Amino acid sequence: MRVLGVDPGLTRCGVGVVEGVAGRPLTMIGVGVVRTPADAELGQRLVAIEQGIEQWLDEHRPEFVAVERVFSQHNVRTVMGTAQASAVAMLCAARRGIPVALHTPSEVKAAVTGNGRADKAQIGAMVTRLLRLDAPPKPADAADALALAICHIWRAPAVNRLQQAQAAHRRAQLSTRKVTR
């Protein structure tokens, strides 16, 4: 499974591609940051993020895109920018028919470090260890993007089984309703 992780942000949008399956060693395929100037007009910044993500999709051909789920912060302006960058990443993937998964920061931290309240240094250290890198990816947005991809690879099998079970349950309920009518 090849996953593009996206840590959304207007100034720095972390991107990282990881390949592998749960229970086996993972491989980093690429890592980086799509940057936009803070003084640029919002529309231009979103276009730049779109172009950057499209380049990553073209170059790395992921099967899935994992995006950090936007969570409530005290600074509404920051949340809005993060949400807009997140939407651009989801749109780019959806346009190509690539499934998108959203993971909360605490899910990612717990999956990668075992602690849902881990700090940036702990995430960077575990990403470095899990991917057998010489040093933590810089800036932290890049390491966070890799952590998102790792989280998705590890969580996807369980999530897929759960979704399949829920779908089977819904089908069974529908067929029961048809029989009783």
Secondary structure, DSSP 8 states (H G I E B T S, - for coil): -EEEEEE--SSEEEEEEEE--TTS--EEEEEEEEE--TTS-HHHHHHHHHHHHHHHHHHH--SEEEEE-----S-HHHHHHHHHHHHHHHHHHHHTT--EEEE-HHHHHHHHHS-TT--HHHHHHHHHHHTT-SS--SSHHHHHHHHHHHHHHHHHHHHHHHHHHHHHHHHHHHHHHHHH-
